[in-house]
Amino acid sequence: MYRSHTCGELRASHIGTEVSLSGWAAKSRDKGFVVWIDLRDRYGLTQLVFDEERSTPELLALARTISRETVIQVKGSVIERASKNDNIATGTIEVLVSELTVLNNAKLPPFTIEDDTDGGEDIRMKYRYLDIRRNPIKNNLIFRHKVAMEVRKYLSDQNFIEVETPYLIKSTPEGARDFLVPSRMNEGQFYALPQSPQTFKQLLMVGGMDKYFQIVKCFRDEDLRADRQPEFTQIDCEMAFVEQEDILNIFEGLTRHLLKEINGVNVAEFPRITYDEAMAKYGNDKPDIRFGMEFGELNAVAQHKDFGVFNSAELVVGIAVPGAANYTRKEIDKLIDWVKRPQVGAKGMVYVKCNEDGTYKSSVDKFYDQEDLAKWATATGAQKGDLICVLSGETNKTRAQLSALRMEMAERLGLRKADEFAPLWVIDFPLLELDEETNTYHAMHHPFTSPKPGQIELLDEQPGAVKANAYDLVLNGNEIGGGSIRIHDKETQAIMFKHLGFTPEEAKEQFGFLMDAFQYGAPPHGGIAFGLDRLVAILGGKETIRDFIAFPKNNSGRDVMIDAPATIDNEQLSELHIKLDL
Ligand code: ASP
């Protein structure tokens, strides 16, 4: 038996007990007549002690040879510590070792395995297995496990069944590039890895499974934006005989369950806002509503004066930044530089200081009097002491720029608190989205999303105006889940494919199996998928998903530990009938 207890288990009540422990030598201290070793495993640290009085000279000598991260087993008795350590759970005891066995030696690790390590991100990724020994990463993985277990518990209690769907499939409809896998047995043919199990979960509904979920890997070959992974995990769900309302209720319930069980937070009913409202109020379809600073549209009060910039703008819109009226000229100039950065892209910014004495001081005093500016304050909800920041230009761009400024100001003011949770539903998304480069419409969610009842007729005339039965669950400025009520009849699906620019042949080739299935009695159905990595990170109060993934990829999609992707040898290539053309 390697161990009778774990390294996190022994307490004062064990004093006098003979125990055996196994783990890694985290640290040792040699005071000459006494040697201490901190023994570490997943559960904690236990101090081992060897001394001249009570240990044999051989044992003491062996203890002195134990270097960091050596795997050892000890036997000994639990004794009271002379100087107690309140910082660790086992801090009142130590183990007086009578037998020490080296189970495996360890090279000196390339960084210290401590909470505050000296290792940079790159080296820690290369030696991720060592990084996982550190509490911050280890605890994140345990945290993720707890979230996943609670998800399974809640959904299983609601009668959902976890069903696995295949990974070697063909192109899926989520709009990213596929990862492809050549088939050796079917020359010249390729599988695609699923971007999501979307079509399979719909087929499970046709198969009568009624309530499905799966915690599942999805693969999307996208250019990696910050904190994205080419393979990521979804909590994927689908239900039959449901309307949007049923889905929102069940998954609001799931989110509430997680916030309660994991974070001990009770949240009231989630607010719901439409996509149009979200864009108008926050310039963003995943608004962070932990703080206000809602947009105030100023066209009515700021146009038709002599200020040409505003008069020619499609939208004039502002936010009131709380307590920022005391910004100095220099600070405001810096802020203007910030909005002009290429990442934000504004041409400039107009500001109004709402002074404590009720007067206003603006950068456009030449064009607007106090009465005008008071109207701006009303429109943006500005109070005395606030700074109104105003941007103008083309509607979508201006909203995006002001949204970036809103988030930046919230960050600076400390309003994005990691332990505060503000979920909401964003509903009534547009069905289609215009790709400005190609001037064609794409499915905003995916091609199986149903239009709102009665709107399908609009598809020809005003494709951009058609709303979908599609919803996103947003938490603290992140989309943590999204889904839709699906099309479940072949005719509507064919109309959708046509509008998305598929010829009937292409639609048949890519999704014929689903259209076929719809002829055999497809129930009305809908679903949702949550991004588990992001959800776990947010519940854990952190920003980066990488910290919650055991073996993540870097920003170039590489696993630097196993050095993948990698070239393959000619024999393998020829088995697959592949010639490289680099
Ligand atoms: N398959 C969708 C996605 O991955 C989610 C859904 O519609 O259920 O975003």
Boltz pocket constraint, residues with backbone or C-beta under 6 A from the ligand:
constraints:
  - pocket:
      binder: B
      contacts: [[A, 174], [A, 195], [A, 196], [A, 197], [A, 198], [A, 237], [A, 482], [A, 483], [A, 484], [A, 527], [A, 528], [A, 529]]
      max_distance: 6.0
